[in-house]
Amino acid sequence: MPDGSDSLAVKVVSRIAEVPAADWDACAGDNPFVGHAFLDALEQSGSATADSGWLPQHLVLENPSGGLLGCVPLYLKSHSYGEYVFDWNWADAYERAGGRYYPKLQCSVPFTPATGPRLLVNPDADRREVTTGLVAAMLELARRHQVSSLHITFPPKEQFDTLGDYGLLQRLGVQYHWRNRGYETFDDFLGELASRKRKAIRKERRKVAESGIRLRPLTGAEIEPRHWDAFFEFYMATADRKWGQPYLTREFFHLLGERLADKVVLVMADLDGELVAGALNLKSGDTLYGRNWGCLERFRFLHFEACYYQAIDYAIAQGLEWVEAGAQGEHKIQRGYLPTPTYSAHWIADPNFSHAVEEFLAREREAIRHEIDYLGEHSPFKEGCAD
């Protein structure tokens, strides 16, 4: 385990608003979800607060000469909702054995299954020293809170490997991502697919067009308050059908539009002058991240068009390399989104329970690797095109 917490002064922050945005963002880099504006919008809107079971416990490592050397988005959780790396079975097993699983510490972006940095380090700082200090600080905070566990979800591969070197348990997952291989048009992408898959996608897109629905990706000043009002209505209707309880408030979307409109790509679907569906994406310099989808009624193939094909169109037009289409969904494979590993790292306080989880994760990792290999065999691409 790292032992850098004594040599570096780390502070716990209960509201990200207490941290200057420029200082936090100097560590966060280009990923929109770990940026100050996104995290603050979650807190200020009431979406991620103590009342919703997400008590902010962000760690900041201050530079004596000003600014931050590093920081971590961290929450004390009273449940496991909104995480997308599921530990319900762990909680059940631990509590049946007489333990208390909650509260736990969660290093993540609430309600956001998107890969991105979790140990945020200022590029001018000593990366190894700051990383060691931040990991040590998370573990020390976990002990002080006497929590059952610490979970770091959806870090990039290099941070996953580093956390494993520090002794944290490692878990694999799978999502479905699309990669831009230098396409200039959507037809260039289709040209690399097997004939049957290519025809199926063209049929789906044609059916949506023939229905009279028109779709348009909006960003920046193109997104008006009426678009956010409509999208929130779509989100609420879909959340009621899928989850029973929506995570995000209307105020969150207002703040997102106010502060991050240039990072937002909001695909809106219009039928006879009425907005009927929408798909919310955020973007970095090289990736489009699909986040939320909603509609008022069911239209055949509209979900695929709004969430997957419009995202590909946009990524090609903007020269983005990746589209991450969110959690789950093997149906994405035939639409060009291939199985891709995702990562998480875990610390369990109880040594006996930690050992049991470690054994489970070893078996699960092997199963996930086999699953990715198996699913990869069902790629829609012609042989050699997706290498």
Buried (B, 14 or more C-beta within 10 A) or exposed (E): EBEBBEEBBBBEBEEBBEBEBEBBBBBBBBBBBBBBBBBBBBBBBEBBBEEBBBBBBBBBBBBEEEBBBBBBBBBBBBBBBBBBBEBEEBBEBBEEEEBEBBBBBBBBBBBBBBBBBBBBBBEEBEBEBBBBBBBBBBBBBBEEBEBBBBBBBBBBEEBBEBBEEBEBBBBBBBBBBBBBEEBEEBEEBBEBBBEEBBEBBEEBBEBBEEBEBEBEBBBEEBBEEEBBEBBBBBBBBBBEEEEEEBBBBBBBBBBBBEBBBEBBBBBBBBBEEEBBBBBBBBBBEEBBBBBBBBBBEEBEBBBBBBBBBBBBBBBBEBEBBBBBBBBEBEEBBBBBBBBBBBBBBBBBBBEEBBEBBEEBBEEBBEEBEEBBEEBEEEBBBBEEBBE
